[in-house]
Amino acid sequence: MGLSAREKEWADKARKYLKVELKRADVTYAELAKRLREHGFEDETEGSVTAKLARGTFSVTFFLAVLTVLGIEAVTLAAL
């Protein structure tokens, strides 16, 4: 079952938000994968991170972990 149009819209917002924050923090996908592994996400690789951010579909767990490793303590929904 695919995503509805509304779900695709929100997935795209989340993807764009993380990509902007990664750029702002000057963190590459390889560095992000390394940081995630250090926080217990042993299976994350540069390729898996790239695929998740290209698709825009990832778990809230992944989203929150990325925020954590980037040191982001709050997200304003208006920013999405």
Backbone as XML, in Angstrom:
<?xml version="1.0"?>
<chain id="A" units="angstrom">
  <residue number="1" name="MET">
    <atom name="N" x="0.836" y="-1.175" z="0.000"/>
    <atom name="CA" x="0.000" y="0.000" z="0.000"/>
    <atom name="C" x="0.885" y="1.244" z="0.000"/>
  </residue>
  <residue number="2" name="GLY">
    <atom name="N" x="0.624" y="2.158" z="-0.905"/>
    <atom name="CA" x="1.412" y="3.369" z="-1.013"/>
    <atom name="C" x="0.916" y="4.464" z="-0.085"/>
  </residue>
  <residue number="3" name="LEU">
    <atom name="N" x="1.630" y="5.539" z="-0.089"/>
    <atom name="CA" x="1.271" y="6.680" z="0.744"/>
    <atom name="C" x="0.184" y="7.506" z="0.067"/>
  </residue>
  <residue number="4" name="SER">
    <atom name="N" x="-0.680" y="8.086" z="0.864"/>
    <atom name="CA" x="-1.681" y="9.015" z="0.333"/>
    <atom name="C" x="-0.968" y="10.315" z="-0.048"/>
  </residue>
  <residue number="5" name="ALA">
    <atom name="N" x="-1.665" y="11.148" z="-0.768"/>
    <atom name="CA" x="-1.087" y="12.438" z="-1.167"/>
    <atom name="C" x="-0.692" y="13.256" z="0.054"/>
  </residue>
  <residue number="6" name="ARG">
    <atom name="N" x="-1.513" y="13.235" z="1.089"/>
    <atom name="CA" x="-1.216" y="13.995" z="2.308"/>
    <atom name="C" x="0.019" y="13.435" z="3.007"/>
  </residue>
  <residue number="7" name="GLU">
    <atom name="N" x="0.119" y="12.093" z="3.068"/>
    <atom name="CA" x="1.283" y="11.464" z="3.690"/>
    <atom name="C" x="2.557" y="11.785" z="2.907"/>
  </residue>
  <residue number="8" name="LYS">
    <atom name="N" x="2.460" y="11.784" z="1.596"/>
    <atom name="CA" x="3.622" y="12.140" z="0.763"/>
    <atom name="C" x="4.054" y="13.577" z="1.029"/>
  </residue>
  <residue number="9" name="GLU">
    <atom name="N" x="3.076" y="14.457" z="1.199"/>
    <atom name="CA" x="3.374" y="15.862" z="1.489"/>
    <atom name="C" x="4.143" y="15.990" z="2.805"/>
  </residue>
  <residue number="10" name="TRP">
    <atom name="N" x="3.694" y="15.298" z="3.841"/>
    <atom name="CA" x="4.371" y="15.357" z="5.136"/>
    <atom name="C" x="5.730" y="14.667" z="5.101"/>
  </residue>
  <residue number="11" name="ALA">
    <atom name="N" x="5.829" y="13.572" z="4.362"/>
    <atom name="CA" x="7.116" y="12.896" z="4.225"/>
    <atom name="C" x="8.122" y="13.821" z="3.557"/>
  </residue>
  <residue number="12" name="ASP">
    <atom name="N" x="7.671" y="14.557" z="2.547"/>
    <atom name="CA" x="8.552" y="15.489" z="1.850"/>
    <atom name="C" x="8.984" y="16.622" z="2.770"/>
  </residue>
  <residue number="13" name="LYS">
    <atom name="N" x="8.074" y="17.098" z="3.607"/>
    <atom name="CA" x="8.419" y="18.161" z="4.561"/>
    <atom name="C" x="9.481" y="17.672" z="5.548"/>
  </residue>
  <residue number="14" name="ALA">
    <atom name="N" x="9.298" y="16.462" z="6.055"/>
    <atom name="CA" x="10.269" y="15.910" z="7.011"/>
    <atom name="C" x="11.627" y="15.716" z="6.351"/>
  </residue>
  <residue number="15" name="ARG">
    <atom name="N" x="11.625" y="15.194" z="5.137"/>
    <atom name="CA" x="12.874" y="14.973" z="4.387"/>
    <atom name="C" x="13.607" y="16.289" z="4.171"/>
  </residue>
  <residue number="16" name="LYS">
    <atom name="N" x="12.884" y="17.289" z="3.704"/>
    <atom name="CA" x="13.498" y="18.594" z="3.442"/>
    <atom name="C" x="14.038" y="19.217" z="4.731"/>
  </residue>
  <residue number="17" name="TYR">
    <atom name="N" x="13.276" y="19.089" z="5.803"/>
    <atom name="CA" x="13.715" y="19.647" z="7.079"/>
    <atom name="C" x="15.043" y="19.030" z="7.507"/>
  </residue>
  <residue number="18" name="LEU">
    <atom name="N" x="15.135" y="17.700" z="7.462"/>
    <atom name="CA" x="16.386" y="17.050" z="7.877"/>
    <atom name="C" x="17.534" y="17.429" z="6.960"/>
  </residue>
  <residue number="19" name="LYS">
    <atom name="N" x="17.283" y="17.519" z="5.668"/>
    <atom name="CA" x="18.357" y="17.882" z="4.743"/>
    <atom name="C" x="18.873" y="19.298" z="5.013"/>
  </residue>
  <residue number="20" name="VAL">
    <atom name="N" x="17.962" y="20.219" z="5.311"/>
    <atom name="CA" x="18.370" y="21.593" z="5.641"/>
    <atom name="C" x="19.195" y="21.606" z="6.919"/>
  </residue>
  <residue number="21" name="GLU">
    <atom name="N" x="18.747" y="20.866" z="7.922"/>
    <atom name="CA" x="19.468" y="20.841" z="9.193"/>
    <atom name="C" x="20.838" y="20.180" z="9.052"/>
  </residue>
  <residue number="22" name="LEU">
    <atom name="N" x="20.942" y="19.160" z="8.226"/>
    <atom name="CA" x="22.248" y="18.542" z="7.978"/>
    <atom name="C" x="23.190" y="19.528" z="7.308"/>
  </residue>
  <residue number="23" name="LYS">
    <atom name="N" x="22.681" y="20.258" z="6.338"/>
    <atom name="CA" x="23.503" y="21.252" z="5.648"/>
    <atom name="C" x="23.917" y="22.355" z="6.622"/>
  </residue>
  <residue number="24" name="ARG">
    <atom name="N" x="22.984" y="22.809" z="7.422"/>
    <atom name="CA" x="23.266" y="23.862" z="8.403"/>
    <atom name="C" x="24.365" y="23.423" z="9.377"/>
  </residue>
  <residue number="25" name="ALA">
    <atom name="N" x="24.317" y="22.152" z="9.765"/>
    <atom name="CA" x="25.306" y="21.614" z="10.705"/>
    <atom name="C" x="26.585" y="21.161" z="10.001"/>
  </residue>
  <residue number="26" name="ASP">
    <atom name="N" x="26.601" y="21.244" z="8.671"/>
    <atom name="CA" x="27.744" y="20.801" z="7.868"/>
    <atom name="C" x="28.085" y="19.333" z="8.161"/>
  </residue>
  <residue number="27" name="VAL">
    <atom name="N" x="27.039" y="18.496" z="8.181"/>
    <atom name="CA" x="27.186" y="17.073" z="8.458"/>
    <atom name="C" x="26.827" y="16.303" z="7.194"/>
  </residue>
  <residue number="28" name="THR">
    <atom name="N" x="27.736" y="15.468" z="6.731"/>
    <atom name="CA" x="27.493" y="14.631" z="5.554"/>
    <atom name="C" x="26.666" y="13.406" z="5.945"/>
  </residue>
  <residue number="29" name="TYR">
    <atom name="N" x="26.170" y="12.713" z="4.942"/>
    <atom name="CA" x="25.433" y="11.480" z="5.217"/>
    <atom name="C" x="26.339" y="10.448" z="5.875"/>
  </residue>
  <residue number="30" name="ALA">
    <atom name="N" x="27.589" y="10.398" z="5.459"/>
    <atom name="CA" x="28.540" y="9.461" z="6.073"/>
    <atom name="C" x="28.748" y="9.795" z="7.545"/>
  </residue>
  <residue number="31" name="GLU">
    <atom name="N" x="28.903" y="11.072" z="7.847"/>
    <atom name="CA" x="29.078" y="11.495" z="9.242"/>
    <atom name="C" x="27.816" y="11.229" z="10.047"/>
  </residue>
  <residue number="32" name="LEU">
    <atom name="N" x="26.662" y="11.479" z="9.444"/>
    <atom name="CA" x="25.410" y="11.208" z="10.141"/>
    <atom name="C" x="25.298" y="9.721" z="10.477"/>
  </residue>
  <residue number="33" name="ALA">
    <atom name="N" x="25.605" y="8.869" z="9.528"/>
    <atom name="CA" x="25.548" y="7.423" z="9.772"/>
    <atom name="C" x="26.486" y="7.040" z="10.907"/>
  </residue>
  <residue number="34" name="LYS">
    <atom name="N" x="27.675" y="7.622" z="10.929"/>
    <atom name="CA" x="28.640" y="7.344" z="12.001"/>
    <atom name="C" x="28.074" y="7.757" z="13.351"/>
  </residue>
  <residue number="35" name="ARG">
    <atom name="N" x="27.498" y="8.942" z="13.417"/>
    <atom name="CA" x="26.922" y="9.435" z="14.676"/>
    <atom name="C" x="25.743" y="8.565" z="15.128"/>
  </residue>
  <residue number="36" name="LEU">
    <atom name="N" x="24.933" y="8.146" z="14.171"/>
    <atom name="CA" x="23.801" y="7.280" z="14.515"/>
    <atom name="C" x="24.285" y="5.941" z="15.057"/>
  </residue>
  <residue number="37" name="ARG">
    <atom name="N" x="25.326" y="5.380" z="14.443"/>
    <atom name="CA" x="25.889" y="4.117" z="14.942"/>
    <atom name="C" x="26.397" y="4.291" z="16.367"/>
  </residue>
  <residue number="38" name="GLU">
    <atom name="N" x="27.001" y="5.436" z="16.658"/>
    <atom name="CA" x="27.493" y="5.707" z="18.010"/>
    <atom name="C" x="26.346" y="5.800" z="19.021"/>
  </residue>
  <residue number="39" name="HIS">
    <atom name="N" x="25.135" y="6.042" z="18.542"/>
    <atom name="CA" x="23.953" y="6.125" z="19.405"/>
    <atom name="C" x="23.121" y="4.838" z="19.342"/>
  </residue>
  <residue number="40" name="GLY">
    <atom name="N" x="23.716" y="3.758" z="18.853"/>
    <atom name="CA" x="23.046" y="2.468" z="18.891"/>
    <atom name="C" x="22.332" y="2.041" z="17.626"/>
  </residue>
  <residue number="41" name="PHE">
    <atom name="N" x="22.377" y="2.838" z="16.593"/>
    <atom name="CA" x="21.770" y="2.466" z="15.317"/>
    <atom name="C" x="22.826" y="1.772" z="14.458"/>
  </residue>
  <residue number="42" name="GLU">
    <atom name="N" x="23.196" y="0.553" z="14.867"/>
    <atom name="CA" x="24.332" y="-0.158" z="14.280"/>
    <atom name="C" x="24.223" y="-0.414" z="12.787"/>
  </residue>
  <residue number="43" name="ASP">
    <atom name="N" x="22.994" y="-0.502" z="12.265"/>
    <atom name="CA" x="22.806" y="-0.842" z="10.859"/>
    <atom name="C" x="22.853" y="0.353" z="9.915"/>
  </residue>
  <residue number="44" name="GLU">
    <atom name="N" x="22.969" y="1.549" z="10.454"/>
    <atom name="CA" x="22.975" y="2.727" z="9.583"/>
    <atom name="C" x="24.305" y="2.878" z="8.860"/>
  </residue>
  <residue number="45" name="THR">
    <atom name="N" x="24.195" y="3.094" z="7.567"/>
    <atom name="CA" x="25.352" y="3.333" z="6.713"/>
    <atom name="C" x="25.085" y="4.601" z="5.908"/>
  </residue>
  <residue number="46" name="GLU">
    <atom name="N" x="26.093" y="5.067" z="5.220"/>
    <atom name="CA" x="25.883" y="6.222" z="4.349"/>
    <atom name="C" x="24.784" y="5.903" z="3.336"/>
  </residue>
  <residue number="47" name="GLY">
    <atom name="N" x="24.802" y="4.695" z="2.807"/>
    <atom name="CA" x="23.801" y="4.292" z="1.821"/>
    <atom name="C" x="22.393" y="4.237" z="2.385"/>
  </residue>
  <residue number="48" name="SER">
    <atom name="N" x="22.252" y="3.724" z="3.598"/>
    <atom name="CA" x="20.908" y="3.635" z="4.187"/>
    <atom name="C" x="20.360" y="5.024" z="4.504"/>
  </residue>
  <residue number="49" name="VAL">
    <atom name="N" x="21.226" y="5.904" z="4.972"/>
    <atom name="CA" x="20.812" y="7.279" z="5.259"/>
    <atom name="C" x="20.419" y="7.977" z="3.960"/>
  </residue>
  <residue number="50" name="THR">
    <atom name="N" x="21.230" y="7.796" z="2.928"/>
    <atom name="CA" x="20.946" y="8.395" z="1.624"/>
    <atom name="C" x="19.593" y="7.937" z="1.105"/>
  </residue>
  <residue number="51" name="ALA">
    <atom name="N" x="19.333" y="6.642" z="1.202"/>
    <atom name="CA" x="18.066" y="6.091" z="0.703"/>
    <atom name="C" x="16.876" y="6.637" z="1.486"/>
  </residue>
  <residue number="52" name="LYS">
    <atom name="N" x="16.993" y="6.688" z="2.800"/>
    <atom name="CA" x="15.888" y="7.191" z="3.619"/>
    <atom name="C" x="15.577" y="8.648" z="3.296"/>
  </residue>
  <residue number="53" name="LEU">
    <atom name="N" x="16.609" y="9.450" z="3.160"/>
    <atom name="CA" x="16.385" y="10.864" z="2.896"/>
    <atom name="C" x="15.969" y="11.112" z="1.452"/>
  </residue>
  <residue number="54" name="ALA">
    <atom name="N" x="16.324" y="10.237" z="0.545"/>
    <atom name="CA" x="15.866" y="10.368" z="-0.839"/>
    <atom name="C" x="14.388" y="10.011" z="-0.947"/>
  </residue>
  <residue number="55" name="ARG">
    <atom name="N" x="13.978" y="8.951" z="-0.256"/>
    <atom name="CA" x="12.571" y="8.513" z="-0.255"/>
    <atom name="C" x="11.696" y="9.470" z="0.530"/>
  </residue>
  <residue number="56" name="GLY">
    <atom name="N" x="12.242" y="9.933" z="1.642"/>
    <atom name="CA" x="11.462" y="10.770" z="2.540"/>
    <atom name="C" x="10.607" y="9.962" z="3.489"/>
  </residue>
  <residue number="57" name="THR">
    <atom name="N" x="10.736" y="8.655" z="3.428"/>
    <atom name="CA" x="9.969" y="7.805" z="4.342"/>
    <atom name="C" x="10.935" y="7.146" z="5.316"/>
  </residue>
  <residue number="58" name="PHE">
    <atom name="N" x="10.743" y="7.473" z="6.565"/>
    <atom name="CA" x="11.565" y="6.922" z="7.631"/>
    <atom name="C" x="10.750" y="6.980" z="8.911"/>
  </residue>
  <residue number="59" name="SER">
    <atom name="N" x="11.171" y="6.206" z="9.870"/>
    <atom name="CA" x="10.430" y="6.140" z="11.134"/>
    <atom name="C" x="10.633" y="7.415" z="11.945"/>
  </residue>
  <residue number="60" name="VAL">
    <atom name="N" x="9.705" y="7.636" z="12.843"/>
    <atom name="CA" x="9.856" y="8.760" z="13.761"/>
    <atom name="C" x="11.081" y="8.536" z="14.641"/>
  </residue>
  <residue number="61" name="THR">
    <atom name="N" x="11.402" y="7.277" z="14.898"/>
    <atom name="CA" x="12.606" y="6.955" z="15.673"/>
    <atom name="C" x="13.846" y="7.487" z="14.966"/>
  </residue>
  <residue number="62" name="PHE">
    <atom name="N" x="13.931" y="7.262" z="13.653"/>
    <atom name="CA" x="15.054" y="7.770" z="12.860"/>
    <atom name="C" x="15.071" y="9.297" z="12.908"/>
  </residue>
  <residue number="63" name="PHE">
    <atom name="N" x="13.915" y="9.915" z="12.702"/>
    <atom name="CA" x="13.807" y="11.369" z="12.723"/>
    <atom name="C" x="14.320" y="11.941" z="14.044"/>
  </residue>
  <residue number="64" name="LEU">
    <atom name="N" x="13.845" y="11.369" z="15.155"/>
    <atom name="CA" x="14.268" y="11.856" z="16.471"/>
    <atom name="C" x="15.749" y="11.591" z="16.732"/>
  </residue>
  <residue number="65" name="ALA">
    <atom name="N" x="16.245" y="10.471" z="16.264"/>
    <atom name="CA" x="17.672" y="10.170" z="16.436"/>
    <atom name="C" x="18.533" y="11.163" z="15.667"/>
  </residue>
  <residue number="66" name="VAL">
    <atom name="N" x="18.111" y="11.507" z="14.464"/>
    <atom name="CA" x="18.870" y="12.497" z="13.681"/>
    <atom name="C" x="18.867" y="13.838" z="14.406"/>
  </residue>
  <residue number="67" name="LEU">
    <atom name="N" x="17.706" y="14.247" z="14.894"/>
    <atom name="CA" x="17.652" y="15.505" z="15.651"/>
    <atom name="C" x="18.606" y="15.469" z="16.832"/>
  </residue>
  <residue number="68" name="THR">
    <atom name="N" x="18.630" y="14.343" z="17.526"/>
    <atom name="CA" x="19.492" y="14.204" z="18.701"/>
    <atom name="C" x="20.956" y="14.316" z="18.335"/>
  </residue>
  <residue number="69" name="VAL">
    <atom name="N" x="21.396" y="13.587" z="17.305"/>
    <atom name="CA" x="22.827" y="13.615" z="16.967"/>
    <atom name="C" x="23.247" y="14.954" z="16.387"/>
  </residue>
  <residue number="70" name="LEU">
    <atom name="N" x="22.275" y="15.732" z="15.885"/>
    <atom name="CA" x="22.592" y="17.077" z="15.408"/>
    <atom name="C" x="22.492" y="18.115" z="16.517"/>
  </residue>
  <residue number="71" name="GLY">
    <atom name="N" x="22.032" y="17.698" z="17.694"/>
    <atom name="CA" x="21.922" y="18.620" z="18.819"/>
    <atom name="C" x="20.717" y="19.535" z="18.740"/>
  </residue>
  <residue number="72" name="ILE">
    <atom name="N" x="19.697" y="19.123" z="17.983"/>
    <atom name="CA" x="18.484" y="19.927" z="17.847"/>
    <atom name="C" x="17.528" y="19.530" z="18.965"/>
  </residue>
  <residue number="73" name="GLU">
    <atom name="N" x="17.176" y="20.494" z="19.791"/>
    <atom name="CA" x="16.345" y="20.208" z="20.953"/>
    <atom name="C" x="14.876" y="20.505" z="20.740"/>
  </residue>
  <residue number="74" name="ALA">
    <atom name="N" x="14.535" y="21.253" z="19.692"/>
    <atom name="CA" x="13.136" y="21.589" z="19.451"/>
    <atom name="C" x="12.905" y="21.756" z="17.960"/>
  </residue>
  <residue number="75" name="VAL">
    <atom name="N" x="11.708" y="21.420" z="17.533"/>
    <atom name="CA" x="11.296" y="21.613" z="16.147"/>
    <atom name="C" x="10.021" y="22.435" z="16.167"/>
  </residue>
  <residue number="76" name="THR">
    <atom name="N" x="10.018" y="23.496" z="15.405"/>
    <atom name="CA" x="8.827" y="24.315" z="15.260"/>
    <atom name="C" x="8.078" y="23.802" z="14.043"/>
  </residue>
  <residue number="77" name="LEU">
    <atom name="N" x="6.840" y="23.402" z="14.237"/>
    <atom name="CA" x="6.082" y="22.833" z="13.135"/>
    <atom name="C" x="5.937" y="23.811" z="11.962"/>
  </residue>
  <residue number="78" name="ALA">
    <atom name="N" x="5.945" y="25.080" z="12.238"/>
    <atom name="CA" x="5.882" y="26.060" z="11.162"/>
    <atom name="C" x="7.109" y="25.958" z="10.269"/>
  </residue>
  <residue number="79" name="ALA">
    <atom name="N" x="8.210" y="25.442" z="10.810"/>
    <atom name="CA" x="9.433" y="25.289" z="10.018"/>
    <atom name="C" x="9.305" y="24.155" z="9.024"/>
  </residue>
  <residue number="80" name="LEU">
    <atom name="N" x="8.352" y="23.272" z="9.256"/>
    <atom name="CA" x="8.119" y="22.165" z="8.329"/>
    <atom name="C" x="7.237" y="22.670" z="7.227"/>
  </residue>
</chain>
